């Protein structure tokens, strides 16, 4: 064996471990053929064929999660033709482990490799191998160091992969189909429970801030998204009980405006932690501006307790400033007066998804414009009742978050189990002899 071949085998052993006696490490190119020959997806019959791109494949499972034709996607650049049963593997972002078996004759995007196995190498075994942990680790290390990592054809072809006898492959395929199906069902049920808990949390907030949980006599609020409210509540424009402020960005061409920055400045980069709905308070910002920059722009310092709402790009996410801050023009900000407390107004905004969706404008960059924001209305209970509502929401949502955390931990454990099953099976660490014997009998 040449030195390069010896090194290739050594690398494979490091990744996949020692194999059972009947298995071998064989070159990827010995067992498979990576297809070429792109076609024009705008021409018939290709335009009406199923087109599979990386975003149509679920990471780590091989499930196809989207169905589009070339004409649906408006695909223009060359695509590859795959026959039913070919393995389709995403060569970009290889750490995402996206591989599947073509369910019918179809196209795959140029970001993917269409691969066919030899008669002695099952395509479904290759698909399992592609999403195993050691293979994903290897392609991540080998992928080109560019903005969008990818693994090239030559590197992939040289890799030596675990190659069991054909009856072992059949047994492993059967074993994984049965075992992962059970795990997938458990994951699906857990995700359904997770969705239910999030929906329950959202409903709790909406019903609490609009008075639906109150036993008091109710009347129509005159606001569609609010519905009925207790008779003793008011419904007012939010800017009548809280001063409305916008933000601004100092001139980027003025270097002096961006020197000695020490004023917390809220931008859309601070929104991510608020997307889930658990975080309420903002303590520090990713960016700062200088006093000079603020003085020479429309931005101004807002006091602690100001409620901010993102109105462009990431529309509808809200929080409360825990210290004086300024914001970019991507936010509408409310400084609460004596008639409304910040936490109550925050939860009102977190009940307004339906209204935000109605008011958003723009196809690429969606925005809610300030004239619409000025018209926002809020239910307004007495102050003491606002405090009771906030306490109720926080107590009940804390319990729900604890349940959500447990379910998410369960999902993580199940997904780890699934990955461990796949890796153990394709590397020969699991005894599938019973399944192998069943598979052998079915082929005789």
Secondary structure as UniProt FT lines:
FT   HELIX           3..16
FT   TURN            21..22
FT   STRAND          24..27
FT   HELIX           28..31
FT   STRAND          32..34
FT   TURN            41..42
FT   TURN            44..45
FT   HELIX           46..48
FT   STRAND          50..52
FT   HELIX           54..56
FT   TURN            59..61
FT   HELIX           70..73
FT   STRAND          79..82
FT   TURN            84..85
FT   STRAND          87..90
FT   HELIX           94..96
FT   STRAND          99..101
FT   STRAND          106..108
FT   TURN            110..111
FT   STRAND          112..117
FT   TURN            119..120
FT   HELIX           123..130
FT   HELIX           133..142
FT   HELIX           153..158
FT   STRAND          160..163
FT   HELIX           166..209
FT   TURN            210..213
FT   STRAND          218..220
FT   TURN            224..226
FT   STRAND          228..230
FT   TURN            231..232
FT   STRAND          234..237
FT   HELIX           238..241
FT   STRAND          242..246
FT   TURN            252..253
FT   HELIX           255..258
FT   STRAND          263..266
FT   HELIX           268..270
FT   HELIX           272..274
FT   TURN            275..276
FT   STRAND          281..282
FT   STRAND          287..289
FT   HELIX           291..295
FT   TURN            304..305
FT   STRAND          307..310
FT   TURN            315..316
FT   STRAND          318..321
FT   STRAND          325..327
FT   TURN            329..330
FT   STRAND          331..336
FT   TURN            338..339
FT   HELIX           342..349
FT   TURN            350..351
FT   HELIX           353..359
FT   HELIX           370..374
FT   STRAND          377..380
FT   HELIX           383..426
FT   TURN            427..428
FT   HELIX           433..442
//
